[in-house]
Amino acid sequence: MPTIAATNIQSSRFTLEAAYAVHFLRGAFDDYAWLPDEMVPARIAVVIDENVAVAHPGLFDRIRRWAARHAPALQLIDIRTIAGGEAAKAGWPVIEDLGGWIRDHKLCRHSYLIAIGGGAVLDAVGFVAATAHRGLRLVRMPTTVLSMNDSGVGVKNGINGFGTKNFWGAFKVPDLVVCDYDFLPTLDQRTWVSGLAEAFKVGIIKDRDFLDWLCDHVCELRNREAEAEAHMIERTAQLHMAHICAGGDPFEQGTSRPLDFGHWSAHRLECLTDFSLLHGEAVAIGVALDLRYAARVRLIEKADCDRVVGALRAVGLPTTHTLLQTDFQAVWQGLDEFREHLGGELSIALPNPLGSVTNLNALDRSLVEQLAAEQP
């Protein structure tokens, strides 16, 4: 047989530069200032969380008037709703339906999808924006505390599959994020409070001063006082964005995942409860469990752990769940799913001390089970 000589081809390298602004404001559709010049002229299509549409019955008209004031620079193609909450992420039907809608309206890579809703809706619409035509432009308009301070300002999108949280997904850098505080007053107390979990999470591993502030202001936060609300949301968002932009791994190619502190059990609890447990509630439970583990292995002081877990409870978040006691094995399986989802060697982020992070490659199962059996 003939011998085929190997050919050396010089490897190629390019740098992907991404930038996006995040605005915190009120009355987004009363003003045009948040849409930068480089984004117009534009064809736009709007997808709204059904829960938001019901809570804000005049929203469709406000969007139409906003677009009309700026025609022809803005061409509003259509406005539609999709189911809110985890129903938005329940596999492919919603994704295929949105894809058909994009095709029917002949939206292209230069068209903008404006996604208005909670984190699940932003996840689903962001996934469509990342994959339809290999990428449409995306504006996120988060409407919950959780999506304003965490998922809405990030670069990840996903839907659930095979009983696993975010099995399908894609990274998609938004072109713009607009956080309009006027959406928050209609949230019920449970949904509002659940968003605080991500604030505590990021404070525990990134900013001790902010964590202390959260612990000192639980009453103001529980009562949804405007000044405390704004500070909590904006500082949490800043910390999340700082890690994404300056952490050196925005698309999570490595094994360290500090922003997933507390999430290995949280994602599993969500699935096991068929998502009756809100994401923020599950994160609070996962954070409390891992925080107590960190105290037991002497990464943090027990008094510090007790103070933070007490603050989680005081603000209205759960810190345990019956499944931790009645079906620990099912929860523990979440650790394997977590490693598989992230790839590579297992890496569990834990505070060491509060306000900073270390990574462990294993957890002591017997100790975790012991902690799970206790009532924090």
N, C-alpha and C positions, 0 to 999 in steps of 0.2 A: 504493500500500500504506500502511496506517496506520503511523504512527511510534510506536514504544514507547519511552517515556521511561526513561532509566536511573534506578534507585533506589539511593541510597547507604545501605548498611547498615553501621552501626558495627561494626568488627571486635571480636571477642570474644577474651578471653584467660583462661586459667586455669593454675594452677600444680599440678603433680603432685608430691606429697610422698611419699617412700618411705623406709622404714627397715627394716633387718633386722639381727638379731644373728648373730654368728659365735662359736660355742663351741669351744674346744679342750679335750678331756677324754679320759677312759678309761672304758670300760664304759657306753656310752650307754644300753643297755637294762637296766642294773642300777639306774638312777636315773631319777626323773621331773623333776628340777629344771630340765633344759634346755628343757622345754616350758612356755612362759609361760602365765599365766592367760587371757590374751586369746585363746589358741588352743583353748580347751576351753569347752564340749563340742565334740567333733569326730568326724566319720566319716573314717576314714583307710584308705587302700589303699597297699600297699607294693610297690615294684618293685625287684628285686635283680639285680645283675649276676651272671650264671651263674658267672663265675670266683670271685666272692666267696662265693657259696653253696657251691661245692665246697670252697673253702679253709676255710670256717667252717661245718661241718656242723650245728652246734647253733643256728645263727642263727635259723631259723624258730621253733624252740621258745622261744628267748629273747624274740623279738618278741611271740609269743602270750602268754607269761607277763607281760611288761611291760604289754601292753594289758589283760589280765585284772585285773591289780592295780589298774588305774585305771578300770575299768568302773563305772558306765555313762558316765562323762565321756568316755572314749575308746571308740569302737565300731570295732573292727577288721573291715573289710569283706572283705579278701582279701589274700593275699601271692602274688606270682608272680615268675618270673625272666624275663630276656631275655638274649640273647647279649651277651657283653662285647666290649670292644675296638671296632674300626672297623666290625664287623658290625652293631653297634647303630645306626650312622649311614648304612648303605648304602641310602639311598633310602626309599621309602614303605612297604614291607611291614611293618616293625616299627611304624611310626607308625599305620597302619591297624589293625593287630592290637591295639595298646594302646587305640586309640579305640573299637574294638568292645567291649573289656573294660570300659572306662569306661561305655559305654552300657548294657551288660548289668547292671552293678552299680548303675546309676542314680546315679552320682556327679554332683555338681553343683558350682557355683561356690563353695560353702561347704565342700566336701570337700577333704581334703588328700591329695596324692600325696607319699609319702616315697620318694625316689630314693636307693638305696644302691649305690654302685659307682664305677668310674673315670670319667674325664672324658667319654668317649664315651657311656656310659650316662646320665650326668647331662645331657648335651646333648640326647639323644633324648627322655628323659622330660620335661625342661624344655620342649622344643618342644611336646610333647603338652599339658603343663600350660598353656602360653601360648595354645594354639589351641582345645582342646576346650571347648565352651560359651563361647568367647572368654576362657577363663581359669579354671583351677582353682587352688587354693592349693598351694604347693610348699614342701617341706622337702628340702634337699639334704644328703646324708650321704656326702661324698667318702671314698674308701677308698684312694687312692694319694697319693704325695707330690705329683705334678703337679696333681691335682684339689684337694688341700687348700690348696696355696699359690697357685693361679692360677684355673683355670676354675670350680672349685666355689664360689668366693666372689664370682664376678662375676655379671653380669646377661645374658649372651649364651647362646643356645642354637641349635643348628643340626644339620642333616644334610647329607650330601654329595649332589651331583647333577651330571649332565653332566660327570663327571670332574673336578669342582671341589670343593675342600674348603669345606664350610659354604655351599653355594649357597643352600639353603633354610634359613630360620631366623627367629627372633623374639627380641626382648628380653623378658625376664621377670625381674622382681625377686623373688627367693625370699623367703618369709616367715621363713625361719630356715635357718641352715647349722650343721651339727654335725660337727665333725672329731674322730673317735674314733681315737686313736693305736693302739688295740688291733687295728685292721685292718692296720697296716703290716708287722708281722713276717712275715706270710705272703707278701709280695711277693718275687718273685725279684730278684736283684741288678740285672739289666738294667733292669727296670721301675722299681725304686727309684731308681737313679742317673739315669734319664732325667728324673725330676722336678726334678733340680737345675738343668737348663738354664734354666727360667723364673726361678729365683732369681738366677742370674748375669745374665740378661737385664735384670731390673728393677733390679738393683744397678748395672749399667753405665749406665743412663739416669736413675736416680733417687736413688741413695744410694752415694756413693763409700766411706764408712766401712763400710757393709755389704758392698760388693764386696771391700774389703780383708780383711774378716773371712772371707769365703768363700775367698779365695785363701790365707789363713793357716791354714785349718782343713780343707784337702782330705783329709788323712789321717783325721781324725775323721768327716768326712762319708762318705768312701768306706767306712769301717768301720761306718757306721750307729750311731754312738754316740748314745745317747738325748738327752743335753743339747744336743749340736750339732744333732741332727735337729729338735728342738722349736724351737730358736732360728731355724734356717733357715726352717722352714715358717711360723712365726708372723710373722717379720719380712717375708717375701715376701708373705704374705697381707695384712699391714698396708699395704704399699706399693701393692699392686694396688687394695685397697679405697680407700685415700686418693686415688688418681687417679680412680677411678670416682665417688666422693662429692664430691670437692673440685676436680676438674679442669675442671668446667664443661661437660662433654659426655658424660654417662653413656650416652646412646643413640647416640653417634657420628654426629651430624649434620654435624659439620665435617669437615675433611680431615686434621687432625693425628691420628696414631695412635701415640703413643709406646710403648704396650704391645705394638705389633706389630713392634717392632725385631727384625730378623733373620727375620721371618716370610715375606717375599715369596718367598724361595727355599725356605724350609722347607716351606710348604704344597705347592709344586710338587714337591719331592723326595718328599714323602709319596705324592702321587698317582702319580708316575712309577715308584715302587718298589712300587706296589699295596699300600701301607701296611705293607710288611715293615719299613720304617724307622719306629720309634716316633716319636710327635710330639716328645717331648723331645729325641731324638737329632737329628731334622731341625732343630729350633730351635737346638741347639748348633752344627750345621754352618752354619746361616744367620747366627747371631750371630758366629761366627768369621770368616765371609766379610765381613760388613758392618763388623766391628771392624777388620779389616785394611784395608778400603777407607778407613775414617775415619782410620787412621794414615797411609795413603799420601797423602791430600789434606790432611794436617796439621791435622785436627781434634783428634787426640789424639797423645800421644807414642808412638813406636814401642816404647819400653821398656815402657810401660804395656800396650800391645796384646800384646806377647810374653808378659808376665806372666799376663794373663788367659787367653789362648789356651792357655798351658802349664798353667794351673790346670784348665781344662776337660778337657784330656787326662789330667791327673794324677788327676782324680776318676773317670775312666772314661768320659767322653763323647767321641764322635767329633767331629772338627773339619773333615773333608772327606769327599767321596764320589766314587766313580769316575765318576758321571754328570756331575760338574762338569768333568771332563776329556774324557769320551768323547761327551757329548751336551749341550754347553753351550747350544746353541740351544734345546733343549727346556726347559732350566731357565730360560733368559732369558725365555721366554714367560710365566713366572710373574709377571713384573713387570706385564704388561698385565692379567693376571687379578687381580692385587692392586689395581691402580688401578680396574678395573671393579667389583670387589667392594666397595671402600671408597667409590667415587664421587668425582666432582669431579676436581680437579687431582691428579696424582700427588704423594704426600707420603711421603718415606722418612725415618724417624727414624734419626738417628745421634748418638752421643755427642759432646759439644763443651763442655768436656772430659769425662772420665769422671765420672759422677754427675750429669750434666745432659744435656739433649737439644736438638738442632736439627733442622730439617726441610729436606730437599733436594727439589726438584721434578724432578730428573733424576739419573741415574747415567751415568757414562762407561762405555759398553759395553766398549770395548777394554780399559780398566783392570780392570773386573770379570772379563773373560775371562782376562786375564793372571793375576790373583790366583787365579782358579779353577783354572788350570793348575798353580799352585805347590802344593807340599806344606807346609802350615803347621806 
